[in-house]
């Protein structure tokens, strides 16, 4: 009978410790917006968007690379460290040359954030040029 209270105490203690460990320290990238839809554009047009983010963590954020799915998407990102509480942006440019129909592009941000990899997406529908 005395073992039950001890067992319950240990379970609650384990749950408390596990919950405390989930509060991660370190840099954390938090985007204001993770998706953008450009709607209809004409083949050959270039569209761009700046994905604004904040380092909501408690250590300096470093973006090591930004990966794209194809050569139709170009990116620019800050190479300098982003302090906790500071904001930055990643510029993404989509070139619709030789593209048609619905285009969904994923841009992967690799950093020292607690999530390591984060993704933002852009969507557009490329219409053929009028003759």
Residue frames as a rotation matrix with the C-alpha (Angstrom) as fourth column:
UNK 1
0.565 0.825 0.000 0.00
0.825 -0.565 0.000 0.00
0.000 0.000 -1.000 0.00
UNK 2
0.464 -0.471 -0.750 2.88
0.152 -0.792 0.591 2.36
-0.873 -0.388 -0.296 0.74
UNK 3
-0.511 -0.719 0.470 4.31
0.566 0.130 0.814 1.71
-0.647 0.683 0.340 -2.71
UNK 4
0.189 0.681 0.708 1.40
0.980 -0.172 -0.097 3.34
0.056 0.712 -0.700 -4.55
UNK 5
0.922 0.134 -0.362 2.03
0.187 -0.976 0.114 6.90
-0.338 -0.173 -0.925 -3.22
UNK 6
0.030 -0.988 -0.154 5.74
-0.055 -0.155 0.986 6.50
-0.998 -0.021 -0.059 -3.92
UNK 7
-0.414 -0.114 0.903 5.01
0.804 0.419 0.421 5.31
-0.427 0.901 -0.082 -7.46
UNK 8
0.608 0.708 0.359 2.63
0.792 -0.572 -0.214 8.23
0.054 0.414 -0.909 -8.08
UNK 9
0.706 -0.427 -0.565 5.20
-0.038 -0.820 0.571 10.69
-0.707 -0.382 -0.595 -6.73
UNK 10
-0.346 -0.905 0.247 7.86
0.198 0.187 0.962 9.30
-0.917 0.382 0.115 -9.06
UNK 11
-0.106 0.388 0.916 5.52
0.986 0.160 0.046 9.49
-0.128 0.908 -0.399 -12.07
UNK 12
0.886 0.461 -0.045 4.68
0.457 -0.886 -0.075 13.14
-0.075 0.046 -0.996 -11.34
UNK 13
0.390 -0.832 -0.395 8.35
-0.125 -0.473 0.872 13.97
-0.912 -0.291 -0.288 -10.78
UNK 14
-0.452 -0.531 0.716 9.28
0.593 0.421 0.687 12.32
-0.666 0.735 0.125 -14.09
UNK 15
0.304 0.659 0.688 6.52
0.949 -0.269 -0.162 14.23
0.078 0.702 -0.708 -15.92
UNK 16
0.898 0.004 -0.440 7.70
0.144 -0.947 0.287 17.52
-0.415 -0.321 -0.851 -14.37
UNK 17
-0.035 -0.995 -0.093 11.33
-0.028 -0.092 0.995 16.94
-0.999 0.037 -0.025 -15.34
UNK 18
-0.365 -0.039 0.930 10.34
0.852 0.390 0.350 15.91
-0.376 0.920 -0.109 -18.87
UNK 19
0.664 0.685 0.300 8.19
0.746 -0.636 -0.199 19.02
0.054 0.356 -0.933 -19.26
UNK 20
0.696 -0.471 -0.542 10.99
-0.062 -0.791 0.608 21.25
-0.716 -0.389 -0.580 -17.98
UNK 21
-0.333 -0.881 0.337 13.39
0.287 0.245 0.926 19.78
-0.898 0.405 0.171 -20.54
UNK 22
0.115 0.458 0.882 11.00
0.979 0.100 -0.180 20.63
-0.170 0.884 -0.436 -23.39
UNK 23
0.957 0.103 -0.269 11.61
0.090 -0.994 -0.063 24.33
-0.274 0.036 -0.961 -22.78
UNK 24
0.422 -0.832 0.361 14.61
0.905 0.362 -0.224 24.53
0.056 0.421 0.905 -25.05
UNK 25
0.483 -0.395 -0.781 17.27
-0.023 -0.898 0.440 27.15
-0.875 -0.194 -0.443 -24.77
UNK 26
-0.493 -0.687 0.533 19.07
0.614 0.160 0.773 28.36
-0.617 0.709 0.343 -27.84
UNK 27
-0.823 0.176 -0.540 18.16
-0.439 -0.801 0.408 30.33
-0.361 0.573 0.736 -30.95
UNK 28
-0.323 0.772 0.548 14.69
0.643 0.604 -0.471 29.92
-0.694 0.200 -0.692 -32.46
UNK 29
-0.996 0.019 -0.087 13.59
-0.080 -0.630 0.773 31.25
-0.040 0.776 0.629 -35.83
UNK 30
-0.262 0.965 0.005 9.93
0.614 0.171 -0.771 32.32
-0.745 -0.199 -0.637 -35.93
UNK 31
-0.884 -0.035 0.466 8.47
0.438 -0.410 0.800 33.49
0.163 0.911 0.378 -39.25
UNK 32
-0.655 0.700 -0.286 5.70
-0.437 -0.659 -0.613 36.09
-0.617 -0.277 0.737 -39.39
UNK 33
0.548 0.759 -0.352 4.37
-0.729 0.227 -0.645 34.27
-0.410 0.610 0.678 -42.46
UNK 34
-0.317 -0.697 0.643 5.38
-0.239 0.715 0.657 30.89
-0.918 0.055 -0.394 -43.88
UNK 35
-0.257 0.292 0.921 3.28
0.853 0.516 0.075 30.84
-0.453 0.806 -0.382 -47.07
UNK 36
-0.369 0.211 -0.905 2.68
-0.362 -0.930 -0.070 33.30
-0.856 0.302 0.419 -49.87
UNK 37
-0.017 0.454 0.891 0.37
0.801 0.539 -0.260 32.93
-0.598 0.709 -0.373 -52.88
UNK 38
-0.780 -0.375 -0.501 1.12
0.022 -0.817 0.576 35.19
-0.626 0.438 0.646 -55.84
UNK 39
0.305 0.948 -0.095 -2.05
-0.187 -0.038 -0.982 34.17
-0.934 0.317 0.165 -57.67
UNK 40
0.708 0.016 0.706 -1.97
0.644 0.395 -0.655 34.21
-0.289 0.919 0.269 -61.48
UNK 41
0.129 -0.690 -0.712 1.13
-0.340 -0.706 0.622 35.51
-0.932 0.161 -0.326 -63.24
UNK 42
0.919 0.138 -0.370 2.23
-0.388 0.149 -0.909 35.39
-0.070 0.979 0.191 -66.88
UNK 43
0.693 -0.691 0.205 5.04
0.685 0.720 0.113 33.11
-0.225 0.062 0.972 -67.99
UNK 44
0.060 -0.790 0.610 8.33
0.692 -0.407 -0.596 35.00
0.719 0.458 0.523 -67.88
UNK 45
0.552 0.198 0.810 7.37
-0.337 -0.835 0.434 37.20
0.762 -0.513 -0.395 -64.93
UNK 46
-0.529 -0.657 -0.537 9.48
0.408 0.357 -0.840 37.31
0.744 -0.664 0.079 -61.79
UNK 47
0.590 0.689 0.422 7.79
-0.157 -0.415 0.896 37.67
0.792 -0.595 -0.137 -58.42
UNK 48
-0.512 -0.819 -0.258 9.44
0.189 0.185 -0.964 38.15
0.838 -0.542 0.060 -55.04
UNK 49
0.723 0.677 0.141 8.60
-0.040 -0.163 0.986 38.12
0.690 -0.718 -0.090 -51.36
UNK 50
-0.467 -0.825 0.319 10.50
-0.431 -0.102 -0.896 38.82
0.772 -0.556 -0.308 -48.16
UNK 51
0.462 0.522 -0.717 9.79
0.371 0.621 0.691 36.33
0.806 -0.585 0.093 -45.40
UNK 52
-0.023 -0.411 0.912 10.32
-0.656 -0.682 -0.324 38.28
0.754 -0.606 -0.254 -42.16
UNK 53
0.383 0.081 -0.920 11.44
0.482 0.832 0.274 36.35
0.788 -0.548 0.280 -39.10
UNK 54
0.472 -0.262 0.842 12.43
-0.748 -0.625 0.224 36.98
0.467 -0.735 -0.491 -35.50
UNK 55
-0.450 -0.618 -0.645 14.94
0.043 0.707 -0.706 35.19
0.892 -0.345 -0.291 -33.32
UNK 56
0.456 0.734 0.503 12.58
-0.555 -0.207 0.806 34.31
0.696 -0.646 0.313 -30.46
UNK 57
0.545 -0.351 -0.761 15.23
0.588 0.808 0.048 32.22
0.598 -0.474 0.646 -28.73
UNK 58
0.976 -0.198 -0.092 17.78
-0.040 -0.574 0.818 33.23
-0.214 -0.794 -0.568 -26.14
UNK 59
0.023 -0.993 0.118 20.99
0.343 0.118 0.932 32.74
-0.939 0.020 0.344 -28.16
UNK 60
-0.267 -0.232 -0.935 22.39
-0.670 -0.653 0.353 34.14
-0.692 0.721 0.019 -31.42
UNK 61
0.619 0.551 0.560 20.77
0.110 0.645 -0.756 32.74
-0.778 0.529 0.339 -34.59
UNK 62
-0.447 -0.765 -0.464 22.98
-0.536 -0.185 0.823 31.80
-0.716 0.617 -0.327 -37.56
UNK 63
0.771 0.635 0.043 21.48
-0.300 0.421 -0.856 30.89
-0.562 0.647 0.515 -40.94
UNK 64
-0.184 -0.925 0.333 23.95
-0.086 0.353 0.932 28.60
-0.979 0.143 -0.144 -42.67
UNK 65
-0.993 -0.116 0.013 22.10
0.007 0.055 0.998 28.06
-0.116 0.992 -0.054 -45.94
UNK 66
-0.055 0.989 -0.138 18.79
-0.546 -0.145 -0.825 28.39
-0.836 0.030 0.548 -47.72
UNK 67
-0.834 -0.265 0.484 17.90
0.135 0.752 0.645 25.51
-0.535 0.603 -0.591 -50.03
UNK 68
-0.102 0.793 -0.601 15.63
-0.837 -0.394 -0.379 25.75
-0.537 0.465 0.704 -53.08
UNK 69
0.344 0.368 0.864 14.01
0.021 0.917 -0.399 23.10
-0.939 0.155 0.307 -55.25
UNK 70
0.437 -0.183 0.881 15.14
0.884 0.267 -0.383 24.40
-0.165 0.946 0.279 -58.64
UNK 71
-0.622 -0.781 0.056 17.08
0.764 -0.589 0.263 27.10
-0.172 0.207 0.963 -60.43
UNK 72
-0.142 0.672 0.727 13.85
0.565 -0.548 0.617 29.06
0.813 0.498 -0.301 -60.92
UNK 73
0.888 0.449 -0.096 14.02
0.301 -0.413 0.859 30.23
0.346 -0.792 -0.502 -57.30
UNK 74
-0.194 -0.955 0.224 16.71
0.371 -0.283 -0.885 32.55
0.908 -0.089 0.409 -55.94
UNK 75
0.745 0.441 -0.501 17.24
0.602 -0.118 0.790 33.63
0.289 -0.890 -0.354 -52.34
UNK 76
-0.231 -0.770 0.595 19.05
-0.052 -0.601 -0.798 36.22
0.971 -0.216 0.099 -50.26
UNK 77
0.751 0.452 -0.481 19.46
0.429 0.221 0.876 35.87
0.503 -0.864 -0.028 -46.50
UNK 78
0.730 -0.484 0.483 21.41
-0.642 -0.729 0.239 37.56
0.237 -0.484 -0.842 -43.70
UNK 79
0.348 -0.710 -0.612 24.90
0.194 0.694 -0.694 36.15
0.917 0.122 0.379 -43.25
UNK 80
-0.578 -0.547 0.606 25.52
-0.419 -0.438 -0.795 37.99
0.700 -0.713 0.023 -39.98
UNK 81
-0.778 0.279 -0.562 24.37
0.588 0.639 -0.496 36.61
0.221 -0.717 -0.661 -36.61
UNK 82
-0.110 0.830 0.546 20.87
-0.118 -0.556 0.822 37.62
0.987 0.026 0.159 -35.50
UNK 83
-0.914 -0.293 0.282 20.67
-0.270 -0.079 -0.960 38.50
0.304 -0.953 -0.007 -31.82
UNK 84
-0.576 0.751 -0.322 17.83
0.817 0.524 -0.239 37.26
-0.010 -0.401 -0.916 -29.60
UNK 85
0.076 0.735 -0.673 14.79
0.535 -0.600 -0.595 39.48
-0.842 -0.315 -0.439 -30.18
UNK 86
-0.498 -0.329 -0.802 16.16
-0.433 -0.707 0.559 40.84
-0.751 0.625 0.210 -33.48
UNK 87
0.605 0.743 0.286 14.40
0.001 0.358 -0.934 40.51
-0.796 0.566 0.216 -36.82
UNK 88
-0.649 -0.723 -0.236 15.65
-0.292 -0.049 0.955 39.66
-0.702 0.689 -0.179 -40.28
UNK 89
0.509 0.839 -0.192 14.26
-0.542 0.139 -0.829 38.58
-0.669 0.526 0.526 -43.63
UNK 90
-0.515 -0.538 0.667 14.84
0.240 0.656 0.715 36.08
-0.823 0.529 -0.209 -46.38
UNK 91
-0.003 0.464 -0.886 14.12
-0.789 -0.546 -0.283 37.35
-0.615 0.698 0.367 -49.88
UNK 92
-0.353 0.000 0.936 12.79
0.373 0.917 0.141 34.76
-0.858 0.399 -0.323 -52.33
UNK 93
-0.190 0.242 -0.952 12.50
-0.809 -0.588 0.012 35.45
-0.557 0.772 0.307 -56.08
UNK 94
-0.026 0.270 0.962 10.61
0.341 0.907 -0.245 33.08
-0.940 0.322 -0.116 -58.39
UNK 95
-0.564 -0.208 -0.799 11.32
-0.667 -0.455 0.590 33.25
-0.487 0.866 0.118 -62.15
UNK 96
0.221 0.814 0.536 8.43
-0.230 0.578 -0.783 31.80
-0.948 0.050 0.316 -64.16
UNK 97
-0.018 -0.297 -0.955 10.35
-0.993 -0.108 0.053 31.48
-0.119 0.949 -0.292 -67.44
UNK 98
-0.517 -0.115 -0.848 9.53
-0.520 0.829 0.205 28.09
0.680 0.547 -0.489 -69.03
UNK 99
-0.951 0.310 0.016 7.04
0.160 0.533 -0.831 27.30
-0.267 -0.787 -0.556 -66.25
UNK 100
-0.529 0.849 -0.023 3.32
-0.481 -0.278 0.831 26.70
0.699 0.450 0.555 -66.68
UNK 101
0.228 0.754 -0.616 0.46
0.237 0.571 0.786 25.86
0.944 -0.325 -0.049 -64.40
UNK 102
0.928 0.197 0.315 0.39
-0.254 -0.283 0.925 25.74
0.271 -0.939 -0.212 -60.63
UNK 103
0.002 -0.981 -0.193 3.84
0.100 0.192 -0.976 26.05
0.995 -0.017 0.099 -59.07
UNK 104
0.974 0.169 0.147 4.47
-0.138 -0.067 0.988 25.22
0.177 -0.983 -0.042 -55.41
UNK 105
0.160 -0.985 -0.070 8.02
0.050 0.078 -0.996 25.90
0.986 0.156 0.062 -54.26
UNK 106
0.941 0.045 -0.335 9.44
0.327 0.135 0.935 25.02
0.088 -0.990 0.112 -50.86
UNK 107
0.224 -0.880 0.419 12.41
-0.291 -0.471 -0.833 26.97
0.930 0.064 -0.361 -49.52
UNK 108
0.735 -0.022 -0.678 14.26
0.553 0.597 0.581 25.27
0.392 -0.802 0.451 -46.67
UNK 109
0.488 -0.534 0.691 16.11
-0.576 -0.791 -0.205 27.40
0.656 -0.298 -0.694 -44.14
UNK 110
0.476 -0.451 -0.755 19.01
0.632 0.773 -0.062 25.63
0.611 -0.447 0.653 -42.42
UNK 111
0.227 -0.355 0.907 20.19
-0.495 -0.844 -0.206 27.27
0.838 -0.403 -0.367 -39.20
UNK 112
-0.786 -0.510 -0.349 21.30
0.084 0.472 -0.878 26.66
0.613 -0.719 -0.328 -35.66
UNK 113
-0.194 0.831 0.522 17.70
-0.882 -0.381 0.279 27.16
0.430 -0.406 0.806 -34.52
UNK 114
-0.477 0.071 0.876 16.27
-0.630 0.667 -0.397 24.59
-0.613 -0.741 -0.274 -32.14
UNK 115
0.605 0.757 0.247 14.24
-0.300 0.504 -0.810 23.31
-0.738 0.415 0.532 -35.10
UNK 116
-0.277 -0.881 0.383 17.39
0.227 0.327 0.917 23.08
-0.934 0.341 0.109 -37.34
UNK 117
-0.936 0.029 0.351 15.36
0.347 -0.092 0.933 23.18
0.059 0.995 0.077 -40.59
UNK 118
-0.206 0.892 -0.402 12.37
0.156 -0.376 -0.914 25.39
-0.966 -0.250 -0.062 -41.28
UNK 119
-0.664 0.020 0.748 10.41
0.740 0.167 0.652 25.77
-0.112 0.986 -0.126 -44.49
UNK 120
-0.258 0.637 -0.726 8.56
-0.272 -0.769 -0.578 28.57
-0.927 0.048 0.372 -46.22
UNK 121
-0.383 0.195 0.903 6.48
0.767 0.612 0.193 28.06
-0.515 0.766 -0.384 -49.35
UNK 122
-0.506 0.311 -0.804 5.36
-0.502 -0.864 -0.018 30.05
-0.701 0.395 0.594 -52.32
UNK 123
-0.255 0.558 0.790 2.60
0.694 0.674 -0.252 29.27
-0.673 0.484 -0.559 -54.76
UNK 124
-0.369 0.234 -0.899 1.59
-0.569 -0.822 0.019 30.75
-0.735 0.518 0.437 -58.08
UNK 125
0.357 0.484 0.799 -0.31
0.495 0.628 -0.601 29.82
-0.793 0.610 -0.015 -61.20
UNK 126
-0.560 -0.664 -0.495 1.72
-0.140 -0.514 0.846 30.56
-0.817 0.543 0.195 -64.33
UNK 127
0.592 0.795 0.133 -0.41
0.130 0.069 -0.989 31.42
-0.796 0.602 -0.063 -67.35
UNK 128
-0.041 -0.622 0.782 0.99
0.943 0.234 0.235 31.17
-0.329 0.747 0.577 -70.89
UNK 129
-0.696 -0.268 -0.666 2.04
0.059 -0.946 0.318 34.36
-0.716 0.182 0.674 -72.66
UNK 130
0.506 0.862 -0.025 -0.58
0.146 -0.114 -0.983 35.85
-0.850 0.494 -0.184 -74.94
UNK 131
-0.322 -0.636 0.701 0.42
0.803 0.209 0.558 35.63
-0.501 0.743 0.444 -78.62
